[in-house]
Every structure is written in structure tokens, then in C-alpha cells.
């Protein structure tokens, strides 16, 4: 089956959210356009990496184009939750960023996760064109969602269950 490509341009709202209890959540990226809503599955670490990448990307963009107004990254939590139906198009394997200086739009490029048997030419690709403000707000909200998960053990850095966890740095003592 040939790969499918999607260009959602412009994006009206971009968000990253999660469904499920901490420790069992699934993270989603959802983009809404005038007539289309598309949803993708992300890993928690991809949300964190995307946030770091966007911050770095925007900082570099401001160094090259200092006349660009700064974005705040503020969001309205009521608008940032994903909307049903949650029917993901694909699980994201690769994330990329692009910039169109003529329109002052950022392109978030998503490529489907590949298996060892997959032909890279057959992976689905989505390009979501949004404002710098929309992208920064989405990753700020995504980090907020990540941080609402399980607390991190101060000793070993691993997530802790509500009943505690086996901590290798504390010689197996639960806390």
C-alpha cells in the first residue's frame, strides 16, 4: 500500500494530551483544521523531546530573525483537551520541524513509526502548519500533562506508583 501524506494548513488548534491513569496513559497529538481533525499517538519521551526541540528551534529562529515577535506559549486548558473520537491515524516514529518565513508558519512533520520489515518509502507522513504561538502552547501544555503523571523518585529518577516502588538506589527499600 502506498504511503499517504497529509498537509493540514492552516491548523486552527494544536494540542498534546493524554488519556488514562498515570502509569497507563496514552499520549496523543491532535491537530484541528477548518474541516478536519487528525490525531496521532506519541510516547511520553517524544512529548518531552518535542518540547525541548521546539524551544531550541524557536530560540535559533529568533537569533536569525530578531524582528519576529516573541511567543508566550500560554494556553487555555479548557481548549487543550483532545476531542473525541480519538481514532489515531498512526503512531509517530519521527518528528521534525520546518519554518516558512514567507507566511511565518512552523511545520510540524510527523512520520509513522517503522518496523524492521517496513519500507521507509511506505511510511505515512503528516505536515501540520501552525503559528509559532500554537506550537509553543501545545508543547507547554504537553509538558504540563506529562508532569501531572506519576511522581519521580528523588533517588533513582524512576516513576513511583502510589503504593511506592522498589528503589535500587535505596537498596530495595520502598518509600
C-alpha positions in Angstrom: 0.0 0.0 0.0 1.5 3.4 -0.9 2.2 5.9 1.7 -0.3 8.6 2.5 0.6 12.2 3.0 -1.4 14.8 4.8 -0.9 18.6 4.8 -3.1 20.4 7.3 -2.6 24.0 6.5 -3.5 26.0 8.5 -4.0 24.4 11.8 -6.6 26.1 14.0 -5.6 24.3 17.2 -2.7 22.0 18.0 -2.6 20.1 21.3 -0.9 17.3 23.1 -2.9 15.4 25.8 -3.1 12.0 27.5 -5.9 9.6 28.3 -5.7 7.1 31.1 -4.4 6.8 34.6 -0.8 7.8 35.4 1.4 4.9 34.5 -1.1 3.6 31.9 -1.7 6.8 29.9 -1.5 7.1 26.2 -0.3 10.4 24.8 -1.9 12.0 21.8 -1.2 14.9 19.5 -4.3 16.3 17.8 -4.5 19.0 15.1 -7.7 20.7 14.2 -8.2 22.5 10.9 -11.3 24.2 9.5 -12.8 20.9 8.2 -10.5 18.2 9.6 -9.3 16.8 12.9 -6.4 14.4 12.9 -4.9 12.5 15.9 -1.6 10.7 16.4 -0.1 8.6 19.2 3.1 9.8 20.9 5.3 8.3 23.5 5.9 10.4 26.7 9.5 10.8 25.9 8.6 12.2 22.4 6.4 14.8 24.1 9.4 15.8 26.3 11.9 15.8 23.4 9.5 17.8 21.2 9.2 20.4 23.9 13.0 20.7 24.1 13.3 20.8 20.3 10.7 23.4 19.9 12.3 25.7 22.5 15.7 25.3 20.8 14.2 25.8 17.3 12.4 29.0 18.3 15.5 30.3 20.1 17.5 29.8 16.9 14.8 31.3 14.8 14.8 34.4 17.0 18.6 34.7 16.7 18.3 34.6 12.9 15.2 36.8 12.7 15.2 39.1 15.7 12.4 41.2 14.3 9.9 38.3 14.9 7.6 38.9 17.9 8.2 36.6 20.8 5.6 34.0 21.6 4.3 33.5 25.1 3.3 29.8 24.9 0.2 30.5 27.1 -2.7 28.2 26.7 -6.3 27.9 27.8 -6.6 24.5 29.5 -10.2 24.2 28.6 -9.3 24.3 24.9 -6.3 22.0 25.1 -8.0 18.6 25.7 -8.3 16.3 22.8 -11.7 15.9 21.3 -13.4 12.6 20.5 -13.5 10.5 18.6 -9.9 9.6 19.3 -9.1 7.5 16.3 -5.3 7.9 15.7 -4.1 7.9 12.1 -0.7 6.5 13.2 1.9 6.1 15.9 4.6 8.7 15.5 8.1 7.4 14.9 9.9 10.6 13.8 9.2 14.3 14.5 10.6 17.2 12.5 10.3 21.0 12.4 10.3 23.4 9.4 9.8 27.1 9.0 8.1 29.0 6.2 9.4 32.6 6.6 7.0 34.0 3.9 4.0 33.0 6.0 5.6 32.9 9.5 4.4 29.4 9.9 6.0 26.4 11.6 5.6 23.0 10.0 5.5 20.0 12.4 6.4 17.0 10.4 5.3 13.6 11.7 6.4 10.3 10.2 4.8 7.0 11.1 6.8 4.5 13.2 8.5 1.9 11.1 9.1 -1.8 11.8 12.2 -3.7 10.7 10.3 -5.1 7.8 8.8 -1.7 6.7 9.9 0.1 3.6 10.7 3.7 4.6 9.1 4.9 1.4 5.8 3.5 2.6 5.5 5.3 5.9 2.7 7.8 6.2 3.6 11.5 6.7 1.7 14.4 8.1 2.7 18.1 7.9 0.9 20.3 10.3 1.3 24.1 9.6 0.7 26.3 12.6 1.8 29.5 14.2 4.8 29.7 16.5 2.4 30.5 19.3 0.2 27.5 18.7 3.2 25.2 18.6 4.7 26.6 21.8 1.4 26.5 23.6 0.9 22.8 22.6 4.3 21.7 23.9 3.9 23.7 27.1 0.5 22.0 27.7 2.1 18.7 26.8 4.7 19.1 29.4 2.0 20.1 31.9 0.2 16.8 31.1 3.4 14.8 31.5 4.1 16.4 34.9 0.7 15.5 36.1 1.7 11.9 35.9 3.4 9.7 38.5 5.8 11.4 40.8 9.5 10.8 40.1 11.7 9.1 42.8 14.3 11.6 44.0 16.8 8.8 44.5 16.7 6.8 41.3 14.7 9.0 38.9 12.1 6.4 38.1 8.3 6.9 38.3 6.7 5.9 41.5 3.4 4.1 41.9 1.0 5.4 44.6 2.0 2.5 46.8 5.7 3.2 46.4 8.3 1.4 44.3 11.3 -0.8 44.6 14.2 1.7 44.6 17.6 0.3 43.5 19.4 3.3 44.9 17.9 2.8 48.3 18.8 -0.9 48.3 15.3 -2.0 47.5 13.6 -0.1 50.3 10.1 1.1 49.4 9.2 4.7 50.1 
